[in-house]
């Protein structure tokens, strides 16, 4: 079952059809539609404004997700820097300065805009429940999808940042906070909202959204170390679920940024690539499964050097093939829906749910069961990339086995913003460090930005628990 992000491609009927057309036309509206400094829930509680609020939440989550995938991939071992920005080099080297202005504008602000739009949508839609002037199907649709977006972005905040705070100095924000929140508490919020999404979606016939919420809940529970609860949620997910955030080639603003910075097809310069372990200038960083990915045509190690040239010409391009353009330039495509600028990014899959269920089984001591479940998806091509990966083989040594489980996740979630959450929970929960080694820094998380510290009267440091290094 391949379900486009439900907000955009849901089969609307009756009076809601006009709203669907509007949502489709504005699927990635400008971030400045909802400025957290000047807009309150009351401003979009008019029934006529609800379609725009739904559309705003869609666009803002999409804007945040692809940049999150880029920067979390650069921070881990999925990408290395092929450009020269010192602010991005800090991320690649795991020694982030909280004064980093690039991270503020290209990541932090986008994530906060997404969270605000989602929470604002829920508050606005809830105020319209029972309002005779409002289409109640749309109201319930908005509530469920706003809850999902709010849960998803909270999960990303918990996985990426040492701590986080919402609302700034805007007390009109639905989630205004007076103190920073640690990752565990933030992730617990995500669990609660994923559960609320599931209840809302189930009650209103949004079956695929309910399934996506189960995957999100399982991922959040894994971070919290609640492996049995994660397995319970994951076990009821349809094995074929593929729930995606859909981008567009209509305008540059709607492009998938992961594609944008790794293919550079005329609107951008190639600034992200994959490490093969040979560059001393990048501390010999390698994607740990590089050779297997090359063998499966998920990485092109020798693309045409005229077509694919890094901004830093000393960095050879090793081309990711997850988001290729259609046609000869892209070569083998994975997933088959890849379409370059408009390539979708997965939010939730049945594949991920199965790997989480298997990891929980491993942690409970059922190593053979865990391996069998993982290999049923890895070796048969029954995964989002349709490739026959090498099987996992557990030895009983946790450190090596959890790295193999990480390979299994990557077989279906590479470059989707998943790996940082996996790495961070493993180092936090198990003391196993899977971050790329040999870097100048040892950050395992991102700090809040200087702009937040300077302008938010409720905080005074980038991370109240210390740092750098940020953890």
C-alpha positions, 0 to 999 in steps of 0.5 A, a space after each residue: 500500500 503506497 499512500 501519498 502523505 494523506 493531507 495531499 492525496 486523500 480521496 476527498 468526496 462531496 463538499 470537501 472536494 474543493 478543499 482538496 483541490 486547494 490543498 493540492 495546489 498549495 501543498 508547499 506554501 510559504 513559511 511566512 504564511 504562519 509567523 509564530 511571532 504574530 499569529 494566534 490560533 484565533 487568526 485561523 479559527 474561521 471555517 474559511 481559513 481552515 483549508 489554508 491552515 491544513 495546507 500550511 501544516 503540510 508545507 511546513 512539515 515538508 520544508 523541515 523534513 528534507 532539511 532534517 534528512 540533509 543535516 542529520 545525515 551530514 552529522 552521522 555517516 550518511 553524508 559528508 560535506 562536498 562544499 566549503 561552508 564552515 557552518 556545515 563543516 561544523 556539522 560534518 565534524 561533530 563540533 557544532 557552535 551554537 552561534 551557527 547561523 546556517 543551522 538556525 535558518 536552514 533547520 532550526 527555524 523550519 522545525 519550529 515553524 512546522 511545530 507551530 503550524 501543526 499545533 495551531 492547526 489542531 487548536 483551530 480545528 478543535 475550536 470548530 467542532 460542532 460549528 454549523 458553518 464548518 465542514 465537520 469532515 474537514 475539521 476532523 481531518 485537520 485535527 488528526 493530521 495536525 496531531 500527526 505532524 505535531 507528533 512527528 516534529 516533536 520526535 525529530 526534536 527529541 532525536 536531534 537536540 540536546 533539549 528544546 523549548 517551544 513558544 519563544 516569547 509568544 504566549 499566544 503559541 498553543 504550546 508556549 513553554 517557560 523552560 527547556 524540555 529534555 529529549 525524554 520528556 519531548 519524546 513522551 509528548 510525541 508518544 501521546 500525540 501519536 496515540 491521539 492521532 491514531 484515535 482520531 484517525 481511526 474514528 474518522 476512517 483515516 486508516 493509513 494515517 492511523 497506521 503511520 501513527 503506529 509506526 511513529 509511536 513505535 519509533 518514539 517508544 524505541 527511543 525511550 527504551 520501551 521496547 516491548 511497547 514499541 513491538 506491540 505498536 509495530 506488530 499491527 502495522 501493515 507490512 506494505 505500508 509506505 506513507 510519504 511526504 510528497 515534493 514537487 518539481 513545480 518550483 524550486 521552493 517545492 523541491 526535495 532538498 536532499 535531491 537538490 544538494 546531492 544532484 545539482 541539476 542547474 538550480 543548486 551546486 552539489 554540496 553533499 555526497 557519500 563517503 567512501 573512506 578515502 578522503 583524509 580531508 574528511 577524516 576518511 569517513 565512510 558510509 559503513 555499508 558503502 560496498 554493499 550499497 554500490 553492489 546494489 546500485 544504491 550508490 554510483 561510485 563513479 558518476 560522470 565527472 562533468 555532470 557531477 562536480 562538487 562545490 569543493 572540487 577536491 571532493 569526488 562525488 559518490 552519488 546517492 541513488 535513492 532520489 535520482 531523476 527519472 531517465 538515463 541520468 538517474 540510472 537504476 532507481 530506488 524507490 521506483 517512484 523516484 522523480 528527482 526534484 519531486 522525489 518523496 521522502 518516507 515518513 512511515 513504512 511497514 518495513 521499519 515497523 518490522 525491523 523495530 519488532 525484530 530489534 525488540 525480539 533481539 533485546 528480549 533474547 530471541 536472536 533467531 526470531 529477530 534474524 528471521 524477521 529481518 532477513 525475510 525483508 532484507 534478502 528477498 527484496 521485500 523492502 522499500 528499495 526492492 533490493 536483495 541485501 545481505 542477511 544479518 547474522 547475529 553473534 550474541 555480541 551486542 555492539 556488533 549485532 546492534 550495528 547489523 540491526 542499524 544496517 537493516 534499518 538503513 536498508 529501508 530508511 537511508 537518507 530519510 532522517 532516521 539514522 540519527 535517532 537510531 544512533 542517539 538512542 543506542 549511545 544513550 540507552 546502551 552505551 554503544 557509539 556508532 557515530 563516525 569516528 576520528 572526527 575533531 568533535 564528539 557531539 551526539 546532538 545539536 544545541 539550540 541556536 544563539 538566536 533562541 538563546 538571545 531572544 527567548 527570555 526563558 532560557 540562558 544557554 544552548 543546553 542547560 545540561 552542559 556542553 560542548 560537546 552537545 549530548 
